[in-house]
Amino acid sequence: MAEYSRKDTKIFLALVLLSLFSLSLLSVPFVQGVTVSTVGTMAGTRGWLFSQSAPLGIYYGFGYGDNWCGGTARCSDLYYFDFATESNSLIKSDTSTPLVWGDSLYSTIIGDKIFIADFYNPFDPSKGASVDANGLYAIDTKTNSFYLYDRLPFDFFVDYWPSPMAAVGTDLYFFVGIPGRPDIASRGYRYNPATKETTILAELPKELGSGGIVYAAGSNIYITTYNWGSENSLYVYDTLKDGFTYLATSPLIPSNNYRSNSVINGKLYFVGGEEPVYDTALNTIVEYDPSTNQFSVIDSLSYGLAGASTTSLGGSLYVVGGEKVQSPGVITDSIIKIEILNPISEIEKSCPANGSYKNHGKYVSCVSKKAEEFFNSGLITEQQKNEIVSKAAKSNIGKK
């Protein structure tokens, strides 16, 4: 796994290459207009980690070795950031069991559980570190407990390379393999956490394997290649047909797999990451629209950001941790919110108060339809949907 702060690329050369890369983006569509704000502070700076948004907050934790943990936070601590109180609470301490160390790269939420695919390291001074290549761990968001959920019948951590994992419906999907290693079987697996049954799926295209960025949208899973020295590509896996389709190759796809569930209203988002050709940290916020197969830079940060974990909730992206690559690089403890769309504002635009309605019922129907659409897209909760519709029903809009 590449670490930007440890690269020995010459500063001058990096700047020159970055400028050349910037010129290559001139032909890429750019749309300005998202809102970026800091909504909280982590319990301690920890660099590259995992994070997962839940309806009321964000779970985050673990780290990238002792050198990457600052303040009072230890590498295998697990915290919960509460949106309402803007406070952090400890879920699992460094001294509790099991002890997890290293890159918790892939996580996804199904119901009340957050599943994490990583390697397990119950460090024993007499034995050293041991790798758990098939241990699936879970956070129960109801009890705030962390535990080993199951050991899968296949290794998704191959030669210290973690395999992408995503969830569609109530199933977990793993894409196992290492590009360029024909001796290692590259294929997909479906695992049902309820029944604990595993199904072997199609073989992966030769470019795909460990280290890619993975997104679940509807019944599809989008997955990127993980290349150094050449541009990355995007594939889509159809869970209904059990097949892969190549979509595009773009300079806007970063080599950075510390992200999960960065999907809003069916569109995919990339925040920062490492540019694979010129080996530089990106500051771009990129949107991919599956309906047009197009990438667009929709905004940019004021700094390059490598190793951040990005997850989505409602109409916003939440960016946790990472390394601000300035001069020199700084491990950040910020929790950043990037508002892509505001569901309430979008409903008001679709069903304006001064709109032409035959009666009050037509207005309520308009609001209900849009609220249901946003609920099905995961942009609002069921409680929010009911509150929006209730407010519309109590209004005088459309009444003669």
Secondary structure as UniProt FT lines:
FT   HELIX           4..6
FT   HELIX           11..24
FT   TURN            25..27
FT   STRAND          35..41
FT   STRAND          50..54
FT   TURN            55..56
FT   STRAND          57..61
FT   HELIX           66..68
FT   TURN            71..72
FT   TURN            75..76
FT   STRAND          78..82
FT   TURN            83..86
FT   STRAND          87..92
FT   TURN            94..95
FT   STRAND          106..110
FT   TURN            111..112
FT   STRAND          113..117
FT   TURN            125..127
FT   STRAND          135..140
FT   TURN            141..144
FT   STRAND          145..151
FT   STRAND          157..158
FT   TURN            159..160
FT   STRAND          161..162
FT   STRAND          165..168
FT   TURN            169..170
FT   STRAND          171..176
FT   TURN            179..180
FT   TURN            182..183
FT   STRAND          187..192
FT   TURN            193..196
FT   STRAND          197..203
FT   TURN            206..207
FT   TURN            210..211
FT   STRAND          214..217
FT   TURN            218..219
FT   STRAND          220..224
FT   STRAND          232..238
FT   TURN            239..242
FT   STRAND          243..250
FT   TURN            251..252
FT   STRAND          263..264
FT   TURN            265..266
FT   STRAND          267..271
FT   STRAND          274..275
FT   TURN            276..279
FT   STRAND          280..281
FT   STRAND          284..289
FT   TURN            290..293
FT   STRAND          294..300
FT   STRAND          304..306
FT   STRAND          309..313
FT   TURN            314..315
FT   STRAND          316..320
FT   STRAND          323..325
FT   STRAND          330..331
FT   STRAND          334..339
FT   HELIX           343..350
FT   TURN            353..354
FT   HELIX           360..376
FT   TURN            377..378
FT   HELIX           382..394
FT   TURN            397..398
//
